[in-house]
Amino acid sequence: MNMEELTPLIEELKQVLKDKATEKDIIEQLTLFVDEYAVGPDVARRAIINKFGGKLTDGNREFVTGNAVSKKIGELNGMEQNVDILAKVVFSEQKIVKIKGVDREIVSGIIGDSTGTASFTVWDGANHGDIRKGQVWLFRNAYTKRWNDRIQVNMGKNCIFNKKDEMADDPSLQLSERPISYSSSVAKVSDLREGIGNVSVTGKIISVEARNITVKGEPRTVYSGIFADETGKVQFSAWNDFDLHDNDTISVKNAYIRSWNGIPQLNFGDKAEVNKVDDTFGDLSSAIANRKTIGEILRSGGGMDIETSGTIVELQKNSGLIRRCPQCNRSTINGECQMHGTVEPTDDLRMKITIDDGTGAVSAIVGRELTEKLTGITLAIAIDLAKARGESEIISKSMAEKVVMKHISVRGNVMKKEDFGPMMIVKEAEFDEVDVKTAAKDLLSKIEEVLQ
């Protein structure tokens, strides 16, 4: 079996075993049982769970092997291994990808129903290439994954394809439109959350650009950029040409909020009213950052340009020297990318850290440039050291010695990950000088106040 076919089983085992085994351990054991011992996936699954001391409860069977269950798009959680989906094709295209050095024809696109949309991939495009926009299909025995907080539906070799053209006009398959409310509440940027309804906001356009995109298979121009007021910044998208320019101060009525990875985005749709107003905000291009405690971040779930600080209490797994797919930038395992198969990976450096400020803890990803700045370990040094020692774990160990238990201030976008909570993508970071004696006295005073 190839890696694509084993992906749902790998995801299941990761959920069952959690901290008992790494993804690398699971893949190595699956390869051993399936390829060398020639046993079936279900036998391999049970053997691996037993080997690492995991327990397979009835609750786990909700997303693993067994008879398929039928679900709407909006009900998918990204962990289904065997699911039936009735959906309409919104967009599709055939393309060639290279998997383990072999060209493979696939079909990918978007499917949807009245509850939502999801991307899909048919991995046997040579035999199931006639999947076109507007058609209705019942996909039996599909499996799902989650990437960047979006559901991906996969049709592997066990999928059964049933065309249902007679259901093209079925109301349950008509894509839901955004409900229009004619009332609009006044809000500041820092108040914007998905689900608050139509809003009216006033602020400054920090940047704007026109982009030509494809929406549901149709070409369209969207005007997107950064909008700000004195409380923070937010990404915006205008679906009509409102003649927006950098540094314009505008008042927007009947805008609506959608989130991407937990980050609120302001949308100016067909019902939006946009008016130019006198400038009252001054220069907001670089000064604004939404300062929050980690506890506040955990409650809000996500946001743009957030600043916080705390102590680095952990350098997480998959830190240090990593190898990425040159096409999608995902990290690879043994030269294999989950999306593009066998690739020639590129070297990169990163840290995944846990920051705690006493109100909570949040994960943060620090890219190569900041990792080099904070640790003094460059990519070139890391590659040479890994080659000299014959393994790459020495890099993460060296980094941990330099950063763990240090106080740090960070700034960046916070995304909401369903299984792991909020995660910050760090854009700025620096270590803080902490007066330990003063901090200890402050802590002691707070404790004494509580005890009195």
TAWO-V746160 format. One record per residue. N is the residue number from 1. SS is DSSP state (alpha for helix, beta for strand, coil for the rest). PHI is phi in degrees with one decimal (NA if undefined). Layout:
((N:SS:PHI) (N:SS:PHI))
This chain:
((1:coil:NA) (2:coil:-88.2) (3:alpha:-63.7) (4:alpha:-62.0) (5:alpha:-71.0) (6:alpha:-87.6) (7:alpha:-54.7) (8:alpha:-62.1) (9:alpha:-69.0) (10:alpha:-60.9) (11:alpha:-63.7) (12:alpha:-62.5) (13:alpha:-64.2) (14:alpha:-62.2) (15:alpha:-69.1) (16:alpha:-71.5) (17:alpha:-86.2) (18:alpha:49.0) (19:alpha:-86.4) (20:alpha:-81.3) (21:coil:-153.5) (22:coil:-82.0) (23:alpha:-60.4) (24:alpha:-62.4) (25:alpha:-59.9) (26:alpha:-64.0) (27:alpha:-64.5) (28:alpha:-61.7) (29:alpha:-69.3) (30:alpha:-62.6) (31:alpha:-60.8) (32:alpha:-63.1) (33:alpha:-72.4) (34:alpha:-78.9) (35:alpha:-85.3) (36:alpha:-89.8) (37:coil:-86.6) (38:coil:57.7) (39:coil:-100.6) (40:coil:-72.2) (41:alpha:-57.6) (42:alpha:-68.6) (43:alpha:-65.9) (44:alpha:-61.8) (45:alpha:-58.5) (46:alpha:-64.5) (47:alpha:-63.9) (48:alpha:-70.2) (49:alpha:-61.7) (50:alpha:-65.3) (51:alpha:-60.9) (52:coil:-97.1) (53:coil:76.0) (54:coil:-85.9) (55:coil:-124.3) (56:coil:-103.5) (57:coil:-95.1) (58:coil:-61.2) (59:coil:-63.3) (60:alpha:-66.9) (61:alpha:-72.3) (62:alpha:-63.5) (63:alpha:-126.3) (64:coil:-121.2) (65:coil:-64.7) (66:coil:126.8) (67:coil:-66.0) (68:coil:-69.1) (69:beta:-110.1) (70:beta:-93.3) (71:coil:-140.7) (72:coil:-79.0) (73:alpha:-56.9) (74:alpha:-68.5) (75:alpha:-93.8) (76:coil:-70.0) (77:coil:-112.6) (78:coil:88.9) (79:coil:-124.8) (80:coil:-70.6) (81:coil:-101.8) (82:coil:-147.8) (83:beta:-138.8) (84:beta:-102.0) (85:beta:-132.6) (86:beta:-102.3) (87:beta:-152.8) (88:beta:-99.9) (89:beta:-80.6) (90:beta:-86.9) (91:beta:-160.1) (92:beta:-151.1) (93:beta:-152.4) (94:beta:-97.2) (95:beta:-153.7) (96:beta:-107.2) (97:beta:-123.4) (98:beta:-102.3) (99:beta:-123.5) (100:coil:52.9) (101:coil:79.3) (102:beta:-115.8) (103:beta:-66.9) (104:beta:-137.1) (105:beta:-89.0) (106:beta:-129.0) (107:beta:-122.9) (108:beta:-136.1) (109:beta:167.4) (110:beta:-133.4) (111:beta:-119.8) (112:beta:-159.0) (113:beta:-145.2) (114:coil:-69.0) (115:coil:-98.7) (116:beta:153.2) (117:beta:-129.8) (118:beta:-153.4) (119:beta:-76.5) (120:beta:-140.2) (121:beta:-138.8) (122:beta:-100.4) (123:coil:-81.1) (124:coil:-114.6) (125:coil:-65.0) (126:coil:-63.2) (127:coil:-103.1) (128:coil:-131.6) (129:coil:-83.5) (130:coil:-88.6) (131:coil:-115.6) (132:coil:-126.3) (133:coil:-55.5) (134:coil:93.1) (135:coil:-76.0) (136:beta:-112.9) (137:beta:-131.6) (138:beta:-102.5) (139:beta:-96.1) (140:beta:-101.7) (141:beta:66.1) (142:beta:-82.1) (143:beta:-136.1) (144:beta:-127.6) (145:beta:-137.6) (146:beta:-127.6) (147:beta:-138.6) (148:coil:52.5) (149:coil:68.3) (150:beta:-118.2) (151:beta:-78.7) (152:beta:-120.0) (153:beta:-100.0) (154:beta:-118.2) (155:beta:-112.5) (156:coil:-92.9) (157:coil:-68.7) (158:coil:-89.9) (159:coil:-74.7) (160:beta:-110.9) (161:beta:-106.8) (162:beta:-122.0) (163:beta:-79.0) (164:coil:-129.2) (165:alpha:-60.8) (166:alpha:-66.7) (167:alpha:-103.6) (168:coil:-59.2) (169:coil:-101.9) (170:coil:-64.4) (171:alpha:-57.0) (172:alpha:-69.5) (173:alpha:-107.8) (174:coil:-81.9) (175:coil:-62.3) (176:coil:-71.3) (177:coil:-96.6) (178:coil:-65.9) (179:coil:-66.0) (180:coil:-99.2) (181:coil:-109.8) (182:coil:-94.0) (183:coil:-102.1) (184:coil:-138.2) (185:beta:-92.2) (186:beta:-76.6) (187:coil:-144.6) (188:coil:-95.0) (189:alpha:-58.3) (190:alpha:-67.7) (191:alpha:-91.3) (192:coil:-69.8) (193:coil:-143.2) (194:coil:-63.9) (195:coil:97.7) (196:coil:-85.1) (197:coil:86.8) (198:coil:-69.3) (199:beta:-132.0) (200:beta:-116.7) (201:beta:-134.3) (202:beta:-127.6) (203:beta:-175.6) (204:beta:-114.0) (205:beta:-78.8) (206:beta:-76.8) (207:beta:-156.2) (208:beta:-153.1) (209:beta:-146.7) (210:beta:-93.5) (211:beta:-130.2) (212:beta:-93.7) (213:beta:-129.6) (214:beta:-114.9) (215:beta:-117.9) (216:coil:54.1) (217:coil:83.4) (218:beta:-114.1) (219:beta:-70.3) (220:beta:-154.8) (221:beta:-105.4) (222:beta:-122.1) (223:beta:-107.8) (224:beta:-129.8) (225:beta:173.9) (226:beta:-118.5) (227:beta:-118.8) (228:beta:-146.0) (229:beta:-132.8) (230:coil:-71.0) (231:coil:-102.2) (232:beta:159.4) (233:beta:-121.5) (234:beta:-150.0) (235:beta:-74.0) (236:beta:-132.1) (237:beta:-135.7) (238:beta:-108.9) (239:coil:-92.2) (240:coil:-135.3) (241:coil:-83.9) (242:coil:-95.7) (243:coil:57.5) (244:coil:-89.0) (245:coil:-137.0) (246:coil:-53.5) (247:coil:74.5) (248:coil:-67.6) (249:beta:-102.0) (250:beta:-131.4) (251:beta:-116.4) (252:beta:-117.7) (253:beta:-112.5) (254:beta:60.7) (255:beta:-81.6) (256:beta:-134.6) (257:beta:-113.4) (258:beta:-129.3) (259:beta:-110.5) (260:beta:-124.1) (261:coil:56.7) (262:coil:83.8) (263:beta:-92.7) (264:beta:-61.9) (265:beta:-129.1) (266:beta:-89.2) (267:beta:-120.0) (268:beta:-101.8) (269:coil:-92.9) (270:coil:-65.2) (271:coil:-93.0) (272:coil:-72.2) (273:beta:-115.4) (274:beta:-120.3) (275:beta:-131.3) (276:beta:-76.2) (277:coil:-131.5) (278:coil:-64.9) (279:coil:-72.9) (280:coil:-126.8) (281:coil:-107.0) (282:coil:69.2) (283:coil:-86.8) (284:coil:-109.1) (285:coil:-64.1) (286:coil:-131.0) (287:coil:-82.1) (288:coil:-78.3) (289:coil:-146.4) (290:beta:-83.9) (291:beta:-78.4) (292:coil:-141.6) (293:coil:-76.8) (294:alpha:-67.1) (295:alpha:-59.6) (296:alpha:-66.9) (297:alpha:-62.6) (298:alpha:-63.3) (299:alpha:-74.8) (300:alpha:-81.3) (301:coil:91.2) (302:coil:-176.3) (303:beta:170.6) (304:beta:-103.0) (305:beta:55.6) (306:beta:-100.0) (307:beta:-118.8) (308:beta:-152.5) (309:beta:-151.1) (310:beta:172.7) (311:beta:-101.1) (312:beta:-74.7) (313:beta:-102.0) (314:beta:-159.3) (315:beta:-101.6) (316:coil:-77.5) (317:coil:-60.0) (318:coil:65.1) (319:coil:-99.3) (320:beta:97.5) (321:beta:-84.0) (322:beta:-127.4) (323:beta:-122.4) (324:beta:-116.2) (325:coil:-70.0) (326:coil:-69.1) (327:coil:-93.7) (328:coil:-115.7) (329:coil:73.0) (330:coil:-68.0) (331:beta:-72.2) (332:coil:-110.2) (333:beta:-125.1) (334:coil:52.8) (335:coil:76.0) (336:beta:-110.3) (337:beta:-102.9) (338:coil:-62.4) (339:coil:-94.7) (340:coil:-119.7) (341:beta:70.2) (342:beta:-71.2) (343:coil:-135.1) (344:coil:-98.9) (345:coil:-68.3) (346:beta:-109.7) (347:beta:-78.5) (348:beta:-151.0) (349:beta:-132.0) (350:beta:-159.0) (351:beta:-126.8) (352:beta:-113.3) (353:beta:-118.5) (354:beta:-112.4) (355:beta:-112.0) (356:beta:-127.2) (357:coil:-118.1) (358:coil:95.9) (359:coil:-96.9) (360:coil:162.9) (361:beta:-131.3) (362:beta:-135.9) (363:beta:-84.5) (364:beta:-144.5) (365:beta:-105.7) (366:beta:-112.1) (367:coil:-73.8) (368:alpha:-57.6) (369:alpha:-60.7) (370:alpha:-71.5) (371:alpha:-61.5) (372:alpha:-63.2) (373:alpha:-65.5) (374:alpha:-77.8) (375:alpha:-103.3) (376:coil:76.7) (377:coil:-100.1) (378:coil:-86.2) (379:alpha:-61.6) (380:alpha:-63.1) (381:alpha:-63.8) (382:alpha:-61.8) (383:alpha:-64.1) (384:alpha:-64.3) (385:alpha:-67.5) (386:alpha:-63.9) (387:alpha:-65.9) (388:alpha:-66.6) (389:alpha:-93.3) (390:coil:76.7) (391:coil:-160.9) (392:coil:-98.0) (393:alpha:-63.3) (394:alpha:-60.9) (395:alpha:-68.6) (396:alpha:-65.1) (397:alpha:-64.1) (398:alpha:-64.5) (399:alpha:-65.2) (400:alpha:-58.3) (401:alpha:-62.2) (402:alpha:-92.5) (403:alpha:-121.7) (404:coil:-64.7) (405:coil:75.4) (406:coil:-95.0) (407:beta:-86.7) (408:beta:-137.9) (409:beta:-108.9) (410:beta:-132.0) (411:beta:-143.3) (412:beta:172.2) (413:beta:-91.8) (414:beta:-109.3) (415:beta:-102.9) (416:beta:-99.6) (417:beta:-100.2) (418:coil:-55.9) (419:coil:-89.8) (420:coil:-123.3) (421:beta:78.8) (422:beta:-63.2) (423:beta:-138.8) (424:beta:-91.5) (425:beta:-96.5) (426:beta:-78.5) (427:beta:-107.0) (428:beta:-136.0) (429:beta:-159.3) (430:beta:-156.7) (431:beta:-72.9) (432:coil:-101.5) (433:coil:-82.6) (434:coil:-110.7) (435:coil:-81.9) (436:alpha:-60.9) (437:alpha:-63.8) (438:alpha:-65.5) (439:alpha:-63.0) (440:alpha:-66.6) (441:alpha:-63.7) (442:alpha:-62.0) (443:alpha:-63.6) (444:alpha:-63.0) (445:alpha:-63.5) (446:alpha:-65.4) (447:alpha:-65.9) (448:alpha:-64.7) (449:alpha:-63.4) (450:alpha:-68.0) (451:alpha:-75.6) (452:coil:-71.7))
